[in-house]
Amino acid sequence: MSTVREVLNRLRWDPRGGPGVVVLAVRVREGGTESIEEIEFASVVEILPGGVTVADGTFLPYHRVVAVRRGGEVLWRSSSG
């Protein structure tokens, strides 16, 4: 099984697909409530060993990523979520 980092790196360098259609489903906590938000892969500026940095400077650790989807296709899903 591939790691989320491996999947994101493949997407970054895949000549077939535009990253605009790929989203990361990310676990977010605000005010004691947890929810899932979707972040467009196009906003990812760095893929690092411990997580990704998005365009607004936010660092998202990989343990917060629940799934990676392209349209209706799930490319990766967390085994814990």
matplotlib code that plots the C-alpha trace (Angstrom):
import matplotlib.pyplot as plt

x = [0.0, 1.2, 1.6, -0.3, 3.0, 3.8, 0.4, 0.7, 4.2, 2.9, 0.1, 2.5, 4.6, 1.9, 1.9, -1.7, -3.7, -4.2, -4.0, -7.1, -9.5, -7.8, -8.9, -7.5, -10.1, -8.6, -9.7, -10.0, -10.8, -12.4, -14.0, -13.9, -15.7, -14.0, -15.1, -13.8, -12.8, -11.7, -8.5, -7.7, -4.5, -3.7, -3.2, -0.4, 2.9, 5.2, 5.1, 7.3, 8.3, 5.8, 3.0, 2.1, 2.1, -0.7, -0.7, -1.9, 1.2, -0.8, 1.1, -1.1, 0.4, -0.3, -2.1, -4.9, -5.5, -8.4, -8.6, -7.3, -9.9, -10.0, -13.6, -15.5, -12.4, -10.7, -6.9, -5.9, -7.8, -6.5, -6.5, -7.5, -10.3]
y = [0.0, 3.5, 6.2, 9.5, 11.2, 8.8, 9.3, 13.1, 13.0, 10.8, 13.3, 16.2, 14.7, 12.8, 14.2, 12.9, 14.7, 18.3, 18.6, 20.9, 18.0, 16.3, 17.1, 16.1, 15.4, 16.7, 16.3, 19.8, 20.7, 24.0, 24.9, 21.3, 20.0, 17.9, 18.0, 17.1, 19.8, 19.4, 21.2, 21.4, 19.7, 22.7, 24.7, 22.4, 24.2, 21.8, 18.0, 17.4, 14.4, 15.1, 16.8, 19.4, 23.2, 24.9, 28.3, 30.3, 28.9, 26.4, 23.1, 20.0, 16.9, 13.7, 12.2, 14.7, 13.6, 11.2, 10.6, 11.8, 11.9, 12.7, 13.3, 10.3, 8.1, 7.5, 7.4, 6.9, 6.5, 6.5, 3.1, 4.8, 6.9]
z = [0.0, -0.9, 1.7, 1.2, 0.5, -2.3, -3.8, -3.7, -5.2, -8.0, -8.6, -8.6, -11.4, -13.3, -16.9, -17.5, -14.9, -13.8, -10.0, -10.0, -9.9, -6.9, -3.4, 0.0, 2.7, 5.9, 9.5, 11.2, 14.8, 15.7, 19.0, 20.2, 17.1, 14.5, 10.9, 7.4, 5.0, 1.4, 0.2, -3.5, -4.4, -6.6, -3.4, -2.1, -2.5, -0.7, -0.1, 2.9, 5.0, 7.7, 5.8, 3.2, 3.1, 1.3, -0.4, 2.7, 4.6, 6.7, 7.4, 7.3, 8.9, 7.1, 10.0, 9.4, 5.8, 5.6, 1.8, -1.5, -4.3, -8.0, -8.9, -7.6, -7.5, -4.1, -4.8, -1.1, 2.1, 5.7, 7.3, 10.6, 9.4]

ax = plt.figure().add_subplot(projection="3d")
ax.plot(x, y, z, "-o")
ax.set_aspect("equal")
plt.show()
